[in-house]
Amino acid sequence: MRPGQEHAGEIPARLTGERILVKRANVIAPTPRFRQRAVAIFHGLAAASLLLALANPRAVVAGEGGGSHYMPGTMGDFAMALIGPPGFYLRNDLLYFQGDIDAVTLGDRIYSSASQDVWVNTLKLIYLAGSGILGGRLGGALTIPIVLDAQASGTLVSPLQGSPSGNRSGIADITVSGLLNWAFGHSHVSAGLNVYVPVGAYDEDRIINLGRNYWSFDPVGTFTWLHPERGHEVSFTTGFMFNTQNGATDYSSGTEWHFDFMLSQHFSKRFAVGLEGSVLQGISDDSGPLLDRANTVLPAIGLKPLEGFRAQYFALGPAVLVTPPVFGKDVNLIAKYLVDIDHKNRFNSDYLMISLALKF
């Protein structure tokens, strides 16, 4: 008997992010009519995402300050579309990243270069209902990121010149999420919406801020195929992030497309390894008077203009899942390391994330 076949026909109960691997008997199957409709819709979204990826394998994202509400490594996970029994769940993610960037706007100022070093701890409270609508099950989550330490420095070129630096800590922008989930044999599908609420402190005069000072709306689709006996898994999630204007700087970040995937092998119900990837691509330019000014100032001092400030980012790296029993309860420990493969107009950052997840 191969490892992972101890419970043939049963999917091991395991919390992974907002999703938990569970016995198939716990999953509500949709009606045949709605199943066909949901599969058609999701396949259309997946096809559009794959076409975007093939059209430009060097991922692009537009975003004020060389970033956005999307954070590599935080959406892709093991069995990301497979949810568990009704109830409350808790997840904690510790994330570290650091990196440099060339010319960029931070706040209402223009820099010829900048660097950052950030530790963030994210608390996520999840609720999964036992029923829902359209033959699926409903779920929701509240995500609260707490910046433990964020440091930044840069070379300022406008409106003044200098080498400012700073550090911040506190609550960043929170996320409110909702999802609807269906099961089709070994395949599982979720459709949902993430809303990023700008509650983090923001001051346009600072080189580093806790929040982004604008709302983001991110409709997403997620798919998982997991063979319960062999332990093979293919998962991906994709979405389009729509951003409102930053009222303090009049800067509008362009719409973003993101695609995260996980290819993994579950050797038993307590151990799995995988390869995770993160792709981002902007589908519209940034805009605003600050960007226009940067496109005038930077060439005047011999630097390249930002133009529409479309950056590119693609990351790939290993992931490990271990599920030890602690006081009679399974606790999931997840570690990931995403390596920056390609970037432009975005901080050249690798991402390290260590997570703990459990059911109440």
C-alpha positions in Angstrom: 0.0 0.0 0.0 1.4 3.4 -1.0 1.5 6.2 1.6 -1.7 8.2 1.5 -3.9 5.1 0.8 -4.5 4.3 4.4 -8.0 5.7 4.0 -8.9 4.9 0.4 -11.8 6.9 -0.9 -11.5 9.5 1.9 -10.0 12.9 1.8 -8.1 13.6 5.0 -9.5 16.4 7.2 -7.0 19.2 7.1 -7.2 23.0 7.3 -5.3 24.8 4.6 -5.8 28.5 4.6 -9.5 29.2 4.3 -10.1 25.7 3.0 -10.0 22.3 4.8 -9.7 18.8 3.2 -12.6 16.8 4.4 -14.4 13.5 3.8 -16.4 13.7 0.6 -19.6 12.8 2.6 -19.3 16.3 4.2 -19.5 18.1 0.9 -22.8 19.2 -0.6 -23.1 18.3 -4.3 -24.8 20.8 -6.6 -27.7 19.9 -8.8 -26.8 18.6 -12.3 -28.3 21.7 -14.0 -26.4 24.2 -11.9 -23.3 22.0 -12.0 -23.1 22.4 -15.8 -23.7 26.1 -15.6 -21.0 26.6 -12.9 -18.5 24.5 -14.7 -19.1 26.5 -17.9 -18.6 29.8 -16.1 -15.5 28.7 -14.3 -13.9 27.2 -17.4 -14.5 30.5 -19.2 -12.7 32.4 -16.4 -9.9 29.8 -16.3 -9.5 30.0 -20.1 -9.3 33.8 -20.0 -6.7 33.6 -17.3 -4.6 31.1 -19.1 -4.8 33.1 -22.4 -3.5 36.2 -20.5 -0.6 34.1 -19.1 0.3 32.7 -22.5 0.0 36.1 -24.1 2.6 37.6 -21.7 4.5 35.1 -19.6 6.4 38.0 -17.9 3.7 39.0 -15.5 2.7 42.7 -15.2 0.9 44.7 -12.5 0.2 48.4 -12.2 0.3 49.7 -8.6 1.0 52.9 -6.7 4.3 52.7 -4.8 5.5 49.5 -6.6 2.9 47.3 -5.0 -0.8 46.7 -4.4 -3.3 45.0 -2.0 -2.4 41.7 -3.7 0.5 40.0 -1.9 2.3 37.0 -3.5 2.1 33.8 -1.4 -1.1 34.8 0.5 -3.7 33.4 -2.0 -2.1 30.2 -3.3 -2.2 27.2 -0.9 -2.7 23.5 -0.6 -6.2 22.3 -1.7 -7.3 26.0 -1.9 -10.8 25.2 -3.2 -11.5 22.2 -0.8 -13.4 23.3 2.3 -14.4 21.4 5.4 -17.1 20.9 8.0 -19.3 23.8 9.2 -17.8 26.0 11.9 -15.2 28.5 12.8 -11.5 28.3 11.9 -8.4 30.4 12.7 -5.3 30.9 10.7 -2.1 32.9 11.5 0.4 33.8 8.8 3.9 35.3 9.5 5.3 36.9 6.4 8.7 38.5 5.7 10.0 40.2 2.6 12.6 42.8 1.7 13.8 44.3 -1.5 14.8 47.3 -3.7 13.2 49.3 -6.5 14.3 51.9 -9.0 12.4 55.1 -9.7 9.0 55.1 -7.9 6.4 57.4 -6.3 5.8 56.9 -2.5 3.2 59.1 -1.0 3.2 62.4 -2.9 6.9 62.3 -3.6 9.2 61.0 -6.3 12.2 58.8 -5.6 15.0 57.7 -7.9 15.3 54.5 -5.8 14.0 52.9 -2.6 14.3 49.9 -0.4 12.1 48.1 2.2 12.2 45.5 4.9 8.9 44.2 6.3 7.6 41.8 8.9 3.8 41.2 8.8 1.6 38.9 11.0 -1.9 38.2 9.6 -4.8 36.9 11.6 -7.7 35.3 9.7 -11.0 34.3 11.2 -13.1 32.0 8.9 -16.6 30.7 9.1 -18.0 27.9 6.9 -21.8 27.3 6.7 -23.4 23.9 6.4 -25.5 25.1 3.4 -25.8 27.9 1.0 -27.4 28.9 -2.3 -27.4 27.5 -5.9 -26.4 24.1 -4.6 -23.2 25.3 -3.0 -22.0 26.1 0.5 -21.3 29.6 1.9 -18.3 30.8 3.7 -16.7 34.1 4.9 -13.5 35.4 6.3 -12.1 38.5 8.1 -8.3 39.1 7.6 -6.4 41.5 9.8 -2.8 42.2 8.9 -0.6 43.5 11.7 2.6 45.1 10.6 5.2 44.1 13.2 8.0 46.2 11.7 8.2 48.0 8.3 11.3 50.0 7.4 12.0 51.9 4.2 14.6 54.3 2.9 15.1 56.1 -0.5 16.7 58.8 -2.6 14.2 61.7 -2.9 14.4 63.8 -6.0 11.1 65.8 -6.0 9.7 68.1 -4.6 12.9 68.1 -2.4 16.1 66.2 -2.5 17.5 64.0 0.3 17.7 60.5 1.7 14.7 60.0 4.0 13.9 56.8 5.9 11.3 55.6 8.3 9.6 52.7 10.0 6.0 51.9 11.0 4.1 49.2 12.9 0.4 48.7 13.5 -2.8 47.5 11.7 -2.8 47.5 7.9 -5.8 47.4 5.5 -8.2 44.6 6.5 -10.0 42.2 4.0 -13.6 41.0 4.1 -14.2 37.9 2.0 -17.1 35.8 1.0 -17.2 32.6 -1.0 -19.6 29.9 -2.5 -18.2 26.4 -2.9 -19.2 23.3 -4.9 -17.8 19.8 -5.3 -17.7 17.7 -8.5 -16.2 14.3 -7.6 -12.4 14.8 -7.1 -12.8 18.4 -8.3 -13.8 21.4 -6.2 -14.7 25.0 -7.2 -15.1 28.2 -5.3 -16.3 31.7 -6.4 -15.9 34.6 -4.2 -15.1 38.3 -3.6 -12.4 39.9 -1.5 -12.9 43.5 -0.4 -9.9 45.4 0.9 -10.9 48.1 3.4 -8.4 51.1 3.8 -8.2 51.2 7.6 -4.4 51.3 7.8 -2.8 54.7 8.8 -1.7 56.7 5.8 0.2 60.0 5.4 1.3 61.1 1.9 4.4 62.8 3.4 5.7 59.5 4.8 8.0 57.2 2.8 6.2 54.2 4.3 2.6 53.7 5.3 0.5 50.9 6.9 -2.4 51.3 4.5 -2.8 52.1 0.8 -5.6 54.7 1.3 -7.9 53.2 -1.3 -10.4 50.4 -1.7 -9.8 47.3 -3.8 -12.5 44.8 -5.0 -11.2 41.4 -6.1 -13.7 38.8 -7.6 -11.9 35.4 -7.6 -12.4 31.9 -8.9 -10.6 28.9 -7.4 -10.2 25.3 -8.5 -8.7 22.1 -6.8 -8.4 18.6 -8.2 -7.2 16.1 -5.5 -7.0 12.4 -5.9 -7.9 11.0 -2.5 -5.9 7.7 -2.9 -2.8 8.8 -4.9 -2.5 12.2 -3.2 -1.9 14.1 -6.5 -3.1 17.7 -6.4 -3.6 20.6 -8.9 -5.0 23.9 -7.6 -5.2 27.4 -8.8 -6.9 30.7 -8.0 -7.4 33.7 -10.3 -9.1 37.1 -10.1 -9.2 40.6 -11.2 -8.5 43.4 -8.7 -10.3 46.7 -9.3 -8.8 49.7 -7.3 -10.3 53.0 -6.4 -8.4 56.3 -6.3 -6.1 57.4 -3.5 -7.8 60.6 -2.3 -4.6 62.0 -0.7 -2.5 61.7 -3.9 -5.2 61.5 -6.6 -3.3 58.4 -7.9 -5.4 55.7 -9.5 -3.8 52.2 -9.7 -4.7 50.2 -12.8 -6.8 47.0 -12.7 -4.8 43.9 -11.9 -5.1 40.3 -12.9 -3.5 37.6 -10.6 -3.0 33.9 -11.0 -1.7 31.6 -8.2 -1.1 27.8 -8.5 -0.1 24.9 -6.4 1.1 21.5 -7.7 1.5 19.1 -4.8 1.9 15.6 -3.6 0.1 14.4 -0.4 2.2 11.5 1.0 -0.2 11.0 3.9 -2.9 12.9 5.7 -0.2 14.6 7.8 2.5 15.5 5.2 2.5 17.1 1.7 5.0 19.0 -0.4 4.3 21.3 -3.3 5.5 23.9 -5.9 3.7 27.2 -5.7 3.7 30.0 -8.3 2.5 33.6 -8.3 1.8 35.6 -11.4 0.5 39.2 -11.6 -0.4 41.3 -14.7 -1.8 44.8 -15.1 -4.5 45.2 -17.7 -4.7 49.0 -17.5 -2.2 51.8 -16.7 -1.9 53.8 -13.5 -2.9 57.5 -13.8 -2.8 60.8 -11.9 -1.0 64.1 -11.6 1.9 62.7 -9.5 2.6 60.1 -12.2 2.5 62.8 -14.8 5.0 64.9 -12.8 7.3 61.9 -12.4 7.3 61.4 -16.1 8.6 65.0 -16.5 11.0 65.1 -13.5 12.8 61.8 -14.0 13.9 62.3 -17.7 15.1 65.8 -16.7 17.7 64.2 -14.3 18.7 61.5 -16.7 16.4 58.7 -15.5 13.8 56.7 -17.4 10.2 57.9 -17.1 7.7 55.7 -15.3 5.2 56.0 -18.2 2.1 54.0 -17.2 4.1 52.3 -14.4 3.4 48.8 -15.4 5.6 46.5 -13.4 6.2 42.8 -13.9 6.4 40.1 -11.2 6.6 36.3 -11.3 7.6 34.1 -8.3 8.0 30.4 -7.8 9.0 28.3 -4.8 8.6 25.3 -2.5 5.8 24.7 0.0 5.5 22.1 2.8 2.5 21.1 4.9 2.8 19.2 8.2 -0.3 18.3 10.3 0.7 17.1 13.8 -1.9 16.3 16.5 -1.7 18.8 19.4 -3.9 18.1 22.5 -6.1 15.9 20.4 -6.6 18.5 17.7 -5.0 18.5 14.2 -2.9 21.7 13.7 -1.6 22.6 10.3 1.8 24.0 9.9 2.6 25.4 6.4 5.9 26.9 5.2 6.5 28.6 1.8 9.3 30.4 0.1 8.6 32.3 -3.1 11.6 33.3 -5.2 11.4 36.4 -7.4 12.0 35.1 -10.9 11.2 38.3 -12.8 10.1 41.8 -11.9 10.0 45.4 -13.3 8.8 48.5 -11.5 8.1 46.4 -8.4 10.2 45.7 -5.4 12.5 42.7 -6.2 11.3 40.7 -3.2 11.4 37.1 -2.2 8.6 36.1 0.2 8.9 33.8 3.3 5.6 32.7 5.0 5.1 30.4 7.9 1.5 29.6 8.8 -0.6 27.9 11.5 -4.2 26.9 11.1 -6.8 25.0 13.1 -10.5 24.5 13.7 -12.1 25.8 16.9 
